[in-house]
């Protein structure tokens, strides 16, 4: 990929894919996708941050939840808080109640994020490349 500045028509600020609030940009990181997909599968339409961190740590370690260490869960939780949850909240994809019990809920843009992920073939069980290979 070139480091050259965009010289096409219009301004770079007018290009949706260059904005950090763009749905494709937001969902380009696997942890942000995991937040959305885990929340979609949550039985009460919410998940606590600690539970979310345990699920993501287990997925990344390719093991069951009880197979991940407390340190792994803490690292994932810290990373989610520092890098991933705030942009998802700002875009309206999730609601994060960090002041009380660290509970995450679907935001007004949640269904748009789910449609985008489903169109791309994403799920927590397998990556899109794995799904293509099995067809």
Secondary structure, DSSP 8 states (H G I E B T S, - for coil): -------SSS-GGG-GGGSTTSHHHHTTSHHHHHHHHHHHH-TTSEEEHHHHHHHHHHHHHTS-GGGS-HHHHHHHHHHIIIIIHHHHHHTTSEEEETTTT-EEEE-TTHHHHHHHHHHTT--SSS-HHHHHHH-
